Amino acid sequence: GITTFAGLSERMLEFRGISPIVRRVVLRPDSDCTDRVNAVLSKLDISETEKPFPFTAPVSVNAAWLIPKHCGPLEAEDFDVILLYFHGGGYCVGYERQALASFSYVFNEMRNRYPNKKVAVLSVDYPLAPENPFEVSLASALTSYAWLLEATRKNGTLKKQAPRIVVGGDSAGGNLTLALGLLLQRQFQSNQKRKDSREKVKLQQPTGMLLVSPWMDAGEIVEGTTATISDEKTHDYITVGALNRFNESILAASKNLGLKSPDVSLLCPKNSPIHLIRGLVLHEESKVKKTNDESEENATSKTSRILVVSGTRELFYAANRDFVEKARSAGLNVEFVEGDGQPHIYPLLLPFFEVPAKKALGRIADFLCIQ
């Protein structure tokens, strides 16, 4: 259903002539990039295994550049902001152009509000369950992130103003975004006794995160109504039964490769300790000028490092709200866009929830352009 809907939306955009430039690419990390990725992957908690299974950087990762037509064909280092995006689909379905219709609207808003900003999306086609366990999806996500960090360097030298990299995703893609941030943060834990020569240069955290209806406890079988599910009456098309089928596929993928369980601490970011949440994004303030007709509160909100969007009638709403509170208590500047009465990933269902979806997508455009 997701693929069919996305395909129809894509054809509609082409018919109307407003589709962005779509450029499919194969990301091939060099040896230095691969070494850095493998050093981070060594932090995975897969001790409970029946047999050794080394998770290493893949040789290549499929992806697609989504570029606004008004920006033209540019190289990675020429953009102001790049959003590395992971699609949703319960780690079992979906593809890299799934959110094309919504990003087309975001790009149009950017052109109208920020005509001088050059922003692009690099959407990743990561491996899915049940053929691939969670750690393989994460390895592809990490490799694409490391590749993008390198791609923003020209001739091996960092530009004076390198593009800011924001990582984001919807649903399971939001879970993968948080898992990536938490795994990167493990590089900086002071209690790591084992030294690795490959850790000389650590991979930096992204400058921001975009989370659309993120799945906060993937891999956990839901029994009835728990704290994960909104305590209000929901009107969501995602059901507990669907979540459990996705979870069963995720767990089966691990068992098929001899793993007793995936790295649960990364699959369930809602349970992550405060000191790891605090390091999800780079700690630096955006220098945003306040205009005359702009309040101090609005100017401050524009410097948010994490944007969470969630419908109040979706199954993940309570968990998303709790995560926002936890991140704020960790000192992060988090903005929470709550779609009143809206279901799961409503900003990506533009034709069906046009008014609330456009409002949320406009806020996403603001968020990206002030990074």
N, C-alpha and C positions, 0 to 999 in steps of 0.2 A: 504494500500500500504506500509506504514512504517513497519508494523508488518511482512508482507510477505517478504519484502526485508531483514529485520533483521534476520528472520528465515532462509532464504536461505544462508545468510552470515555465520550464526552460524553453519549450517550443512557443509558448505564448509571448515570452520576452523577445524571441527572435522575430516573431511576426510583427510585433510593435516596434522593432528596431531599437530597443533600449537595453539589450543584453550587453554586459561588459565583455571585454576581451578575455577569452578563456584560452590559456596556453598550458597544455599538458606537459609535464616534465618528469624526468626520472632523476631523483637526487642521488648522486654518487659521492659519498664522503671520501676524502683522501686519507692517507694513512695516519696523519696527525689527528684529524678529526675522529677517526675510528678509535685511536688510542684513548682520547679523552672520553668518548662515549663508553668504552669498555671499563674505564676506571670508575665511572659513575655507576654503571650496571653492577659492578662488584659489590655495591652497597645493598643490593637486593637481599631481602630476608627470605631465602628459600632453603633454610637449614633442614626443614622437615621433608626430606626427599627420600624416595626409595632407591634412587640411583642418581648419580651426578648428571646434571643437565646445565651446561654453561650457556647463559644468555649473553649473547654478544651482539655488537652492532651489525645490522644487515648490510649486505653489499650495496643494496639500492632500496629506495623508497619511492613509490609512485605518488605524484601530487599534481595539483593544477594551480596555476596562477590565475586569480580573478583580478583584473585590472580595469579601472574606470576608463572609458573611451577618451575622456577629456585629458587623461594623463599621457596617453600614447604608450608606445612600446619602450619601456625603460628597463634598466638593469636593477638588480636588488639594491645596490648601494645608492641608487639615485632617489629612492623614496624617502619621505619623512618618517612614515610609520608603516610597519608591516605587521599584519595580524596573521599569526600562525594558527590555523583553525582545524579543529577535529570534529567531524560530524557525529551525530547521535545515531542510535539504533541498537541500544542494549548490548554493544560489543558483538552483535551477531549479524546485523544488516546495515545497509547504508553505503554511500559512496561520496567522493570528494566534491561533486557539484550539487549536492543535495540542497544547500541553502542559497543557491544562485539567485533565485527570485528576490529573496529578502536583501541580499547584499546589493542587488541592482538598485533597490530603493535607497539603501544606505549611501551608495555612491552618488545617487542623484541629490540627496540631501547635502552631502559633502560639497558637491559642485556649487550648490546654491549658497551654502553658509560659509564655506571655506574654500573659495576658488583657487587659492594659491597652495593648498595642501595636496601633497601627493601621497596617497595611501593605497596600499594593495593588500590582497589577501592571498596567502599561500595555504591552500586546503589540502590536507593529507589523506591519502587513501591507505589507512593502516590495516594490518591483517586482522581478521575477525575470528571469533569462536563459531563453532566448536573445533575447527581445524587448528586454531592457534590459541595458546593460553594468554592470559592477561599480560604476562611479562614480555611476550613477543610484540604485542601491540604497543606496550610502553617503550620497548627498545626502538621501535620504528619512530615513535613520537620523539624520543630523545635524540635519535639520529637526525631527524628532520630539523630539530631545534639547533643542534650543533652545526649542521650544514648551513643553516640560515645565518647563524652568527658569523661563520666564515665568509659567506657570500656578501655580507655587508662590508667587507674589507676589499679595498681596491689594490691589486698588486701586492697583497699581503700586508698593507699598511692601513691602519684604521683611519678613516676619513675624519676631518676635523669635527664634523657633525654627522656621526653615523646614524642610520635609521633606528628609531626606537622599535623594539620588538615586543609586541603584546601577544600573549598566548590565550586562546579561547576555544570554546566549544559548547555544544548543546547536549543536554541529557548525558549519555555515556561519554560523549566528547568533553563535557564539562568535568566529569569524573577523571578522564584521562588528563585533562589540563591540570587539575589539582594534584594528581598522582605524579605528574612530571615535576611540578614545583616542589613537592615534598621530597622526591628523590634527589633533585638538585640540592636541596637544603641539607641532605645527609653528608654532602661533601665537607660541610663546615662544622660538623659536630666535633667538639674538642675531645671527646672520649674515644675517638678512633685510635687504637693502639697500633694497628698495622699500617705501615707506611708503604706507599706505592710510588715508584719513580714516575709513573704516568700522571701523578697528581700535582706536578709542578705548576701547571696552569689549570685552574678550575673553571668550569663553565659557569658564567654569571647567571643570576636570576633574571627573568624578563622584567621589563619596566611596568607591565600591567597585566591584568587578567580579565577576560570577559567570560562570564559564566551565565549561560541561558538555561534555566531549569536544570541545574546540575544534579546528577545522581550521586547522592552522598554515601550510599552504603551498598555499592555493587558487590556481588558475591555472597551476600547474606540472604538466606531464604527467609521470606517474610511470612510469619504465622499470624493470620488474622490482622487486626489493627494494632500496630505498635507505635512507638514514638516517631518512627520514620514517616508514618502516614499522617496527613493532616488530621487534627482532631475535629475539624469542622466537616460538615457534609460536603463531599466532593462531587463534582460533575466532570470527571476526567475520562478521556477515552483510554488512558492507560490504566489497566487493572492490576490488582495484586497477583492474579494468575499469570498475567503477561510478564510481570517482573520476575516471578519465580521460574518461568520457563527460560528467561534470559539468564538468570542466575545459575540454573542447572547446566546450561550450555557452557558458561564460564568455568564452573567447577569441573565439568566433564573434560574440558580441554586440558586442564591441569592434570587430571588423573590419567588421561591418555598418554601423557609424557612422563609418568612416574612421579609426579608431584603430589604430595598429600593435600596441599592447599596452596593457593597463590599468596602473594605478599599482601595479607589482609590489611596491614596498617596503611598501605597505599590505596587499596580498593575502597576503604571506608574512611575518607578524610574527615568525616564528622567526629571521629574519635581521636583525631590527631592531637598531640599535646600542644599547648600554647606556644612553646619556644620554637616549634617547627612552623606553626601557622604564621608566626611573626615574620619569618624569613621567606614567605612565598614570593614576594616581589622586591625589587631593589628599593632601598630606603633613601629616597631623594625627593625633593619637592619640585613640582613643575612651576616654572616662573610664568604665571598667567596674569596678564594685565586685567584689572577690573575696569570695565567700561563705566561711563557715567550713569547709565540706566540699569546697572547691575548691582544687586545687593551683595553684601559681604558673604552672606550664606551661599548664594549661587556661585560666587567666585570661588569659594572654598570647595564646593562640591565638584567643580570642574577639575580639581587636582586629584580626584579619586584615583587610586591605583588599582582597585578592583571594582568591577561593576557586576552585580548579580541581578538577573531578571527572572521573576517567577510569578506565575499566576496563582491567585489566592484559592482557586478551586482545583489545583492539581495535587496529585498524591505527594509530590516532593516539597510542597510549600512549607510545611512545618520544619522539615530538616534544613531547607534553604534559609529560613528565618533564623533558626538556631545557629547555623554556621556564620551568618552575618554578625550576629551578636558576639559570637566567640572571636571572630576576626577583629572586630572593633575593640574588644577587651584586650586583644593582643597588641593594640596600638596601630592597626592598619586603617587607612582611610578607605572605607568601603561605602559604595552607594548601592542602595537596594531599591530597584524599581519593581513595584508590586502591581500586577495587572488585576484590578478588581474584577472578580468573577470569571477570570480567564483560565483556560486549561494549560496543559503541558506544552512547552515551547511555542506559545501563541504568537510571538513575533515572527516565527518562521512559517506560520499558516496565514500569510498575508491576504489571500483572496477571501478567506472565511471570517477573519477577525480584523477587518481592515482598519477601523479607527484605533483600537488599542494597539494593534500591531505597528501601525505607522508611528504612533507616539513613542513606543519603546524603541523602534528602529532609529527614530530621530535622536533619541538620547544616546544610542550606541554610536551614531555618527559624531555627536559632540564628544563622547568619551574618547574615541580613537583620534580625533583631530587635535585634542589638547594634550596628547601624550608627548 
